Amino acid sequence: MLASRLLSILMLLQTRGRMSASALAGEFEVSVRTIYRDIDQLSAAGVPVYADRGRDGGFQLMDGYRTKLTGLTQPEAETIFLAGLPGPAAELGLADILSTARLKLMAALPAHVQPGAERIAARFHLDPTGWFRAADPLPSLQSVARAVWSEKMLKLDYRRAGEADAIPRRLGPLGLVLKSGNWYLVAQARKHIRTYRVANIHDAEILDEPFARPKKFDLAAYWQQASAEYERGVYREHADVKLSPKGMSRLEMLGPYVVEAAAKSAGKPDRRGWARCTLPLESGDYGVRELLRLGDDVEVVGPPHVREHMSAMASAILARHR
């Protein structure tokens, strides 16, 4: 455990530069005193690490010091090859670079580790796009990715789905996220951080103006919080329904929030096996259309406007198919 932490501290200082004792302690969930002892052990082992005092001080490696990639275990090497995503890399214009990097890594691995890494690469493939869906056209993805990497401002037109007119925007790119086959740009618009679907971005232009990325911004933490808020905010209404046993089993089509809500609110089934429960619902047509996916295994009891909306939509479908 100690040896692994010492190596990890060395790698962090090499990749991130100066880090405070408190930041390192938080990274490894140990005390600041433990970090000081670890730094002493690294120094005793000949690693040129030194401390800067003061409010902005911390530990860092001597300029020019680099450690070689040594001690890579077979599971670690296999994981690296499993993480090489050829599909997304190709969309970003990095397929050739990824292939070259994997060849170099393979050549640098010890002989006894190479077969395992090759097996991983040959036996696992990630296809992030869902079933029965084609990948979005992404004419601006590579330009957006270059702006993210170079920390330059972006000028673009953003056209939401179903809208005819595009809105010009000027954004500071913070990061790219691949979610269920869809690329999203997280960017700063003036003082606000927002998410933009890359498929809706057109005519992206990288400006010469540099973008000062906020030092404390954490892309993974932002995405986790923003995703949870989005999912909670989608369900603005509710529907009191009766579900047949088959309807209850098909709720998975409507998502985990709906399944969880049904399980918590479901009453005792009647003689036919139908159970009454309350489901979270998106507002407008979309929520009712989602309920229609359950077919005749659902009956909307209330609220009245949701029942009326369901009845009107079902009547329109019936009239069209007579």
Rosetta blueprint (number, residue, H / E / L):
1 M L
2 L H
3 A H
4 S H
5 R H
6 L H
7 L H
8 S H
9 I H
10 L H
11 M H
12 L H
13 L H
14 Q H
15 T H
16 R H
17 G L
18 R L
19 M E
20 S L
21 A H
22 S H
23 A H
24 L H
25 A H
26 G H
27 E H
28 F H
29 E L
30 V L
31 S L
32 V H
33 R H
34 T H
35 I H
36 Y H
37 R H
38 D H
39 I H
40 D H
41 Q H
42 L H
43 S H
44 A H
45 A L
46 G L
47 V L
48 P L
49 V E
50 Y E
51 A E
52 D E
53 R L
54 G L
55 R L
56 D L
57 G L
58 G E
59 F E
60 Q E
61 L E
62 M L
63 D L
64 G L
65 Y L
66 R L
67 T L
68 K L
69 L L
70 T L
71 G L
72 L L
73 T L
74 Q H
75 P H
76 E H
77 A H
78 E H
79 T H
80 I H
81 F H
82 L H
83 A L
84 G L
85 L L
86 P H
87 G H
88 P H
89 A H
90 A H
91 E H
92 L L
93 G L
94 L L
95 A H
96 D H
97 I H
98 L H
99 S H
100 T H
101 A H
102 R H
103 L H
104 K H
105 L H
106 M H
107 A H
108 A H
109 L L
110 P L
111 A L
112 H L
113 V L
114 Q H
115 P H
116 G H
117 A H
118 E H
119 R H
120 I H
121 A H
122 A H
123 R H
124 F L
125 H L
126 L L
127 D L
128 P L
129 T L
130 G L
131 W L
132 F L
133 R L
134 A L
135 A L
136 D L
137 P L
138 L L
139 P L
140 S L
141 L H
142 Q H
143 S H
144 V H
145 A H
146 R H
147 A H
148 V H
149 W H
150 S H
151 E L
152 K E
153 M E
154 L E
155 K E
156 L E
157 D E
158 Y E
159 R L
160 R L
161 A L
162 G L
163 E L
164 A L
165 D L
166 A L
167 I E
168 P E
169 R E
170 R E
171 L E
172 G E
173 P E
174 L E
175 G E
176 L E
177 V E
178 L E
179 K E
180 S L
181 G L
182 N E
183 W E
184 Y E
185 L E
186 V E
187 A E
188 Q E
189 A E
190 R L
191 K L
192 H E
193 I E
194 R E
195 T E
196 Y E
197 R E
198 V H
199 A H
200 N H
201 I E
202 H E
203 D E
204 A E
205 E E
206 I E
207 L E
208 D E
209 E E
210 P E
211 F L
212 A L
213 R L
214 P L
215 K L
216 K L
217 F L
218 D L
219 L H
220 A H
221 A H
222 Y H
223 W H
224 Q H
225 Q H
226 A H
227 S H
228 A H
229 E H
230 Y H
231 E H
232 R H
233 G H
234 V H
235 Y L
236 R L
237 E E
238 H E
239 A E
240 D E
241 V E
242 K E
243 L E
244 S L
245 P H
246 K H
247 G H
248 M H
249 S H
250 R H
251 L H
252 E H
253 M H
254 L H
255 G L
256 P H
257 Y H
258 V H
259 V H
260 E H
261 A H
262 A H
263 A H
264 K H
265 S H
266 A L
267 G L
268 K L
269 P L
270 D L
271 R L
272 R L
273 G L
274 W L
275 A E
276 R E
277 C E
278 T E
279 L E
280 P E
281 L E
282 E L
283 S L
284 G L
285 D H
286 Y H
287 G H
288 V H
289 R H
290 E H
291 L H
292 L H
293 R L
294 L L
295 G H
296 D H
297 D H
298 V E
299 E E
300 V E
301 V E
302 G E
303 P L
304 P H
305 H H
306 V H
307 R H
308 E H
309 H H
310 M H
311 S H
312 A H
313 M H
314 A H
315 S H
316 A H
317 I H
318 L H
319 A H
320 R H
321 H L
322 R L
